[in-house]
Amino acid sequence: DRKEQFHCVVAKSREYAESVDRVTMPPGVKLSPGQYTLTLLFSGKFSTEQKGIYVANNPDLSSNLDKIEKELCAQIVMVLEPTFARQVFPCFDESNFRSSFQLNLFVENSAFVAVSNMPTKSIQKMGTGRLFEFQQSPPMPTYLFCFAMGRFDTLKGATEKTKIPVNVKCPFGMGKLADKILHQATSA
């Protein structure tokens, strides 16, 4: 029988350095080499700027729409480069660290979909919304992880030589403007 010993180490303080957007939690005791489990409670906020996770509205589409129609043109998107991932979830947000991501997103608005840089594994209806489950990502830097929610136009194609499928997502109503992007992606 293998018996594991668990010791609870509680951080005695929390220090936030705003200049580098970093939280340090000294353990209060000397830690010996070994494996530890770190448990955090975390909450983030939507950014009012184009960093971290934010609500994007397309002014070209929404200028003449009423409030409900404007909400249907909005998208929840993210920019994690260079170090904005730490505003969205706790992480070691440095490009030399790699993490694998398993994402599930609940989308309450039935007109919206969720997209990620990993294929959708399943979509389950839950009450008035849907739960999107995505395949686990390979290890990658945090700034490459992405997801978005909203209404999108989707352009589909395949690379000319190897026939690898290519999907381009763009804001709803803007599909014609993404033709050039799809052409560049498929002719590479």
PyMOL commands that set and color helices and strands:
alter all, ss='L'
color gray80, all
select helices_A, chain A and resi 59-62+67-73+85-87+142-144+175-186
alter helices_A, ss='H'
color red, helices_A
select strands_A, chain A and resi 15-17+22-24+52-56+75-79+104-107+113-116+120-126+129-134+147-150+152-158+165-171
alter strands_A, ss='S'
color yellow, strands_A
deselect
rebuild
show_as cartoon
